[in-house]
Amino acid sequence: MGIKRNIGWLDFAIRVCVSLVMIYFGFINESLVNDEIARLMLGIFGCLSLLIAIVGFCPVYVLTGFNTCKHKH
């Protein structure tokens, strides 16, 4: 028994794009966020969001009953 995917393709694409921007401004470019702790949190949250997108499973969606993945019957 594996983890059931609950992230659809559009959700995946948006998460990947936003995550990469967060990682960029969190770890690479320091011009937008001046606070070191805020940059670290932004980068870590970006990495976590990217991991969730790659796996295709969001635990928050399970808690709320939300699902953007279309299942074929």
Secondary structure by P-SEA (a helix, b strand, c coil): ccccccccaaaaaaaaaaaaaaaaaacccccccccaaaaaaaaaaaaaaaaaaaacccaaaaaaccccccccc
